[in-house]
Amino acid sequence: MVEEDLQPYDLYTADEVFLSSTSPCVVPATRVDKRQVGEGEPGAITRQLLAESSKTVGVDIGQQARRFAETAAAEVPTHHPPGRARPGG
């Protein structure tokens, strides 16, 4: 394994990009600075890491993340509190 600082160009031209940490394990990144990475879908290595992590913890991490994203999107308020400017206006 090699650890090095990456430049934006490295991400723009990568076949796949993912972030890793303790709690979510592996998070695919399909866009960087609004630019598509690779095919715009999680790559083979990312999918394999997610599958192994899910097996280890006994939870489908990808499915759990999708449910969370759907729930969070549904809970975004559509109104603006009085006295606050609306975005773009």
C-alpha positions in Angstrom: 0.0 0.0 0.0 1.2 3.5 -0.8 0.0 6.6 1.0 0.4 9.9 -0.8 -1.2 13.3 -1.2 -3.6 13.4 -4.2 -4.3 16.2 -6.5 -7.8 16.9 -8.0 -6.5 15.6 -11.3 -5.8 12.2 -9.7 -9.4 11.9 -8.7 -10.8 13.2 -12.0 -8.9 10.6 -14.0 -9.3 7.6 -11.6 -11.2 4.5 -12.6 -12.9 4.6 -9.2 -12.8 6.6 -6.0 -14.0 5.7 -2.5 -13.6 7.1 0.9 -13.1 4.9 3.9 -13.5 5.3 7.7 -14.5 3.3 10.7 -18.3 3.9 10.8 -19.5 3.7 7.1 -16.5 1.5 6.1 -16.4 2.4 2.4 -18.3 5.1 0.6 -18.2 5.3 -3.2 -17.5 8.6 -4.8 -18.9 8.7 -8.3 -18.5 12.5 -8.8 -15.7 14.9 -7.7 -16.2 18.7 -8.3 -19.3 17.8 -10.3 -17.2 15.7 -12.7 -18.0 12.0 -13.2 -15.4 9.6 -12.0 -14.9 6.5 -14.1 -18.2 5.1 -15.3 -20.2 7.1 -12.7 -21.0 4.0 -10.7 -19.2 2.3 -7.8 -16.3 0.3 -9.2 -15.5 -3.4 -8.8 -13.0 -2.8 -5.9 -15.5 -0.6 -4.1 -18.3 -3.1 -4.5 -16.0 -5.9 -3.3 -14.9 -3.9 -0.2 -18.6 -3.1 0.6 -19.6 -6.7 0.2 -16.8 -7.9 2.5 -17.5 -5.2 5.1 -21.2 -6.0 5.0 -20.5 -9.7 5.6 -18.1 -8.9 8.5 -20.7 -6.7 10.3 -23.8 -8.7 9.3 -25.5 -5.7 7.7 -26.0 -4.7 4.1 -24.1 -1.4 4.3 -25.1 -0.3 0.8 -28.8 -0.9 1.4 -28.6 0.8 4.8 -26.9 3.9 3.2 -29.6 4.0 0.4 -32.4 3.9 3.0 -30.7 6.7 5.0 -30.3 8.9 1.9 -33.9 8.3 0.9 -35.2 9.2 4.4 -33.0 12.2 4.7 -34.1 13.5 1.3 -37.7 13.1 2.3 -37.2 15.1 5.5 -35.6 18.2 3.8 -37.9 21.1 4.7 -39.6 22.8 1.7 -40.5 26.0 3.5 -38.3 28.8 4.7 -38.7 30.2 8.2 -40.0 33.8 8.4 -37.2 36.4 8.3 -34.8 34.2 6.4 -33.9 34.9 2.7 -34.8 32.2 0.2 -32.0 30.8 -1.8 -31.6 32.6 -5.1 -34.0 35.4 -4.1 
